[in-house]
Amino acid sequence: MKSSRFAAKLVTRLFFLLLVLAIVPLFQVDGNKLHNLYFATKHWWIFIFPIILVGGFVALFVGCTVQKYTKPDWNWLLVVATIVMMAYCATIYIQVLKLVR
């Protein structure tokens, strides 16, 4: 149980740290380039997966925090959800950085 608690806390803290560090380069580019960035798609249902992913992450994070990381199954699900969120955010970040540079 302690290993799942440690892993969940470590991965979520690492995610939030990387999220904060990823914002810094976006402040260094021209603001007009960021203003003209749009997500245009023919199908609105493409956004369902990111919404489910973020919603699941938030629900697991809040649930684990309220339970004080005492449920190992939830902890491991939070670890998996956070790793998937890291990968998803990294791909979006790389694409946005390519567009604004």
N, C-alpha and C positions, 0 to 999 in steps of 0.2 A: 504494500500500500504506500509505503514511503517513496518508493521509486516512481510510482505513477504521479504522486503529488509533486515531487521534485521535477519530473519531466514536464508536467503541465505548466508549472510556474515558470520554468526556464524557457520553454518554447513561446509562451505568451508574452513574457517580458522581452524576449528577443524580437518577436514580431513587432511589438509597439516601439521598441528602440529603432528597428529598421524603418518603420513607418515615419518616425520623426526625422531620422537622418535622410530619408528619401525626399522629404519636402524641401530641404535646404537648397539643392541645385535648382529647383523650380523657381525659387525666389531670385536666382541670379540671372535668369534669362529675361528677355524682353517681354513685358506684360501684354503687349498687343498680340504676340504670337499665341499666348495662352487664351486670350479673349476670343480668338478666331478658331479655337479647337472645338469641333462638334462631333458627336457620335451620330452618324447618319446610317440608317439601315432600312432595308425594305420590309423587314419582318420584325415586329415588336417583341415577338416571343424569344428572340435571341437574348434578351435581358433577363429572362426567367432564371437561368442557371446562376448568374451572379447574385441575383436577389436571394435565391434559396441558399447559396453559399454564405453570404454575409449574414443572413437571418439565422442560419444554423450556428454559425460561429458565435454570434452575439448571444443566442439562447444558451449555448453550452458554456460560454464564458460567464454569463450571469449566474447560471445554475451552479457551476462549480464554485464560484466565488461565494454565493449565498450558503452553499453546503460546506464551505471552508475546505474544499478539495478532499472530502472524506469518502467519496464514492469512486473507486478505482476505474470502473467502467466508463463513467463520465469523463474522468481525467484522460484516459487513453483516447476517447472520442474527441476530446478537446485538442489533444496533441495532433491527431490526424487532421482535424479541421483546420488547425492553425498552419500546419505544413502546406496544406492545399491552398490556403489563403495567401501564404507567402509566395508560392509559385505563381498564383494568379496575379497578385499585385506586382510581382517582378516582371511578368510579361507585359502588363499594361504600362508599367513605369518605363520599360525599355522603349516601347512604341511611342509613348508620349514624348520622351526625351529625344528620340529621333526626329519627331515632327517639329519640335521647337528649337532645335539647334541648327 
